[in-house]
Amino acid sequence: MYIIEKDICEGVGDCVNVCPVDCIKEGDGINTKGTIFFFIEDTCISCGACLAVCPVEGAIIPD
């Protein structure tokens, strides 16, 4: 399973459309950078598609 580091995520959202199980959702509010952020639900299948398209280094990491 992967997790998205809330305060590193910049809200680009490229990860959302590539997720085959639709487990990436927008979080409530904004992070410390002042941007929206995303999180990964427990239904993650660890396929790595989100990691491959995320342009923000360190935003998505293995749990």
C-alpha distances in whole Angstrom, upper triangle without the diagonal:
4,7,10,13,16,19,18,17,20,20,20,18,18,14,15,17,15,12,13,12,14,11,12,15,18,18,21,24,23,22,24,25,26,24,22,18,15,12,9,9,8,9,6,6,5,8,9,12,11,11,14,16,16,19,18,17,15,14,10,9,6,6
4,7,10,13,15,14,13,17,16,17,15,15,12,13,16,14,12,14,13,13,11,10,13,15,16,19,21,20,19,21,21,23,20,19,15,12,9,7,9,9,10,7,9,6,9,8,10,9,8,12,13,12,16,15,14,11,10,7,5,4,5
4,6,9,12,11,11,14,14,15,14,15,12,13,16,15,13,16,15,14,11,10,12,13,13,16,18,17,15,17,18,19,17,16,12,9,7,6,8,9,11,9,12,10,12,11,13,10,10,14,14,12,15,13,13,10,8,6,6,6,6
4,6,9,8,7,10,11,12,11,13,10,12,15,15,13,16,16,14,12,9,10,11,11,14,15,14,12,14,14,16,14,12,8,7,5,7,10,12,14,12,14,13,14,12,13,10,9,13,13,10,13,11,11,9,6,4,6,9,9
4,6,5,6,10,11,13,13,15,13,15,18,18,17,20,20,18,15,13,13,13,11,14,15,13,10,11,12,14,13,12,9,9,8,10,13,15,17,15,18,16,18,15,16,13,12,15,15,12,13,10,10,8,5,6,8,10,10
4,6,5,9,9,12,13,15,14,15,18,19,18,21,20,18,15,12,12,10,9,11,11,9,6,8,9,11,10,9,6,7,7,10,13,16,18,17,20,18,20,18,18,15,15,18,17,13,15,12,13,11,8,9,11,14,14
4,6,8,10,13,14,17,16,17,21,21,21,24,24,22,19,16,15,13,11,13,12,9,5,6,7,9,9,10,8,10,11,14,17,19,22,20,23,21,23,20,21,17,16,19,18,14,15,11,12,10,8,11,13,16,16
4,6,9,11,13,15,14,16,19,20,19,23,23,21,19,15,16,14,13,15,14,11,8,9,8,11,10,11,9,10,11,14,17,20,22,19,22,20,21,18,18,15,13,16,15,11,11,8,8,7,5,9,11,14,15
4,6,8,9,11,11,13,16,16,16,20,20,18,16,12,12,11,11,13,13,10,8,10,9,10,8,8,6,7,9,12,15,18,20,18,20,18,19,16,16,12,12,14,13,9,10,7,9,8,5,8,11,15,16
4,6,8,11,12,13,16,17,18,21,22,19,18,14,14,11,12,14,13,10,9,10,7,9,6,7,6,9,12,15,18,21,22,20,23,21,21,18,18,14,14,16,13,10,9,7,10,11,8,11,14,18,19
4,5,9,10,10,13,15,15,19,19,16,15,12,11,8,10,12,11,9,9,12,10,10,6,5,5,7,10,13,16,20,20,19,21,20,20,18,16,13,14,16,13,10,10,9,13,13,10,12,15,19,20
4,6,8,9,11,13,14,18,19,16,16,12,12,11,13,15,15,13,13,15,13,13,9,9,8,9,12,14,18,21,21,19,21,20,20,17,15,12,13,14,10,8,8,9,12,14,11,12,16,19,21
4,5,5,8,10,11,14,15,12,13,9,9,9,11,14,15,14,14,17,15,15,11,9,8,7,10,12,15,18,18,16,18,18,17,15,13,9,12,13,9,8,10,11,14,15,11,12,16,18,20
4,6,6,7,9,13,15,12,13,10,12,12,15,18,19,17,18,20,18,18,15,13,12,10,13,13,16,19,18,16,18,16,15,13,10,8,10,10,6,6,8,10,13,15,12,12,15,18,20
4,6,6,6,10,12,10,10,7,10,11,14,17,18,18,17,20,19,19,16,13,11,9,10,10,13,16,15,12,14,13,12,10,7,4,7,8,6,6,9,11,13,13,11,10,13,15,16
4,6,6,9,10,7,8,6,7,9,12,16,17,17,18,21,20,20,16,13,11,8,10,9,12,15,14,12,14,14,13,12,10,7,11,12,10,10,13,14,16,17,14,12,15,17,18
4,6,8,10,8,10,9,10,12,16,19,21,20,21,24,23,23,19,16,15,12,13,13,15,17,15,14,15,15,14,13,10,9,12,12,10,11,14,16,19,19,16,15,18,19,21
4,6,9,8,10,9,12,14,18,21,23,22,23,25,24,24,21,18,16,14,14,13,15,17,15,12,13,13,10,10,6,6,10,9,8,10,13,16,17,18,16,14,16,17,19
4,6,5,7,7,10,13,16,20,22,22,22,25,24,25,21,18,16,12,12,10,11,13,11,9,9,10,8,9,6,6,10,11,10,12,15,17,18,18,16,13,15,15,17
4,6,8,10,13,16,19,22,25,25,26,29,28,28,25,22,19,16,15,12,13,14,11,9,9,10,8,10,8,10,13,13,13,15,19,20,22,21,19,16,18,17,18
4,6,8,11,15,17,21,24,24,25,28,28,28,24,21,19,15,13,11,10,11,7,7,8,10,10,12,11,11,14,16,16,17,21,22,23,22,19,16,18,17,17
4,6,8,11,14,17,20,21,22,25,25,25,21,18,16,12,11,9,9,11,8,8,10,12,12,13,11,11,14,16,15,16,19,20,22,21,18,16,18,18,18
4,6,10,12,15,18,19,20,23,23,23,20,17,14,10,8,6,5,7,6,6,9,11,12,12,12,10,13,16,15,15,19,19,20,19,16,13,15,15,15
4,7,9,13,16,16,16,20,19,19,16,13,10,6,6,5,6,10,9,8,11,12,13,12,11,9,12,14,13,12,16,16,17,16,13,11,14,14,15
4,6,10,12,13,14,18,18,17,14,11,9,5,5,6,7,11,12,11,15,16,16,16,15,12,15,17,16,14,17,17,19,18,14,13,16,17,17
4,7,9,10,11,15,15,14,11,7,6,4,6,9,11,14,15,15,18,19,19,18,17,14,16,19,17,15,17,16,19,18,14,14,17,19,19
4,6,8,9,13,14,13,10,7,6,5,6,9,11,14,16,16,20,20,21,20,19,16,18,21,19,17,18,17,19,18,14,14,17,19,18
4,7,9,13,14,12,11,8,8,9,10,13,14,17,19,19,23,23,25,24,23,20,22,24,22,20,21,20,22,21,17,18,20,22,21
4,7,10,11,9,8,7,8,10,12,16,17,20,22,22,26,26,27,26,25,21,23,25,23,20,21,19,22,21,17,19,21,24,23
4,7,8,5,5,5,6,10,12,16,18,21,23,23,26,25,27,25,24,20,21,24,21,18,19,16,19,18,15,17,20,23,22
4,5,5,6,6,7,10,12,15,18,21,23,22,25,24,26,23,23,19,20,22,21,17,17,15,16,15,12,15,17,20,20
4,5,8,10,10,13,15,18,21,24,26,25,28,27,28,25,26,22,21,24,22,19,18,15,17,15,13,16,18,22,21
4,6,9,10,13,15,19,22,25,27,25,28,27,28,25,24,21,20,22,20,17,16,13,15,15,13,16,18,22,22
4,7,9,13,16,19,22,25,27,26,29,28,29,26,26,22,22,24,22,18,18,15,18,18,15,18,21,24,24
4,6,10,13,17,20,23,25,23,26,25,26,23,22,19,19,21,19,15,15,13,16,16,13,16,19,22,23
4,7,10,14,17,20,21,20,24,23,24,22,20,17,18,20,18,15,15,14,17,16,13,15,18,21,21
4,7,11,13,17,18,17,20,19,20,18,18,14,15,17,15,12,14,12,14,14,10,11,15,17,17
4,7,10,13,15,13,17,16,17,16,15,11,13,16,14,12,14,12,15,14,10,10,13,15,15
4,7,10,12,11,14,14,16,14,14,11,13,16,15,13,16,14,16,14,10,9,11,13,12
4,7,8,7,10,10,12,12,12,10,12,15,15,13,17,16,17,15,12,9,11,11,11
4,5,6,10,11,14,14,15,13,15,18,18,17,20,19,20,18,15,13,14,13,12
4,5,9,10,13,14,16,14,16,19,20,19,23,22,22,20,17,14,14,13,11
4,6,9,11,13,14,14,16,18,19,19,23,23,23,21,19,16,16,14,13
4,6,8,10,11,10,12,15,16,16,20,20,20,18,16,12,12,11,11
4,6,8,10,11,13,14,16,17,21,21,21,19,18,14,14,12,12
4,6,8,9,10,12,14,15,18,18,18,16,15,11,11,8,10
4,6,8,9,10,12,14,17,18,18,17,16,12,12,11,13
4,5,5,6,9,10,14,15,14,14,13,9,10,9,12
4,5,5,7,9,12,14,15,15,13,11,12,12,15
4,5,6,6,10,11,12,12,10,8,10,11,14
4,6,5,9,9,9,9,9,6,8,9,12
4,6,8,11,11,12,11,10,11,13,16
4,6,9,10,12,11,10,13,15,18
4,6,7,9,8,7,11,13,16
4,6,9,9,10,13,16,19
4,6,6,8,11,15,17
4,6,8,9,13,16
4,6,6,10,12
4,7,10,12
4,7,9
4,6
4
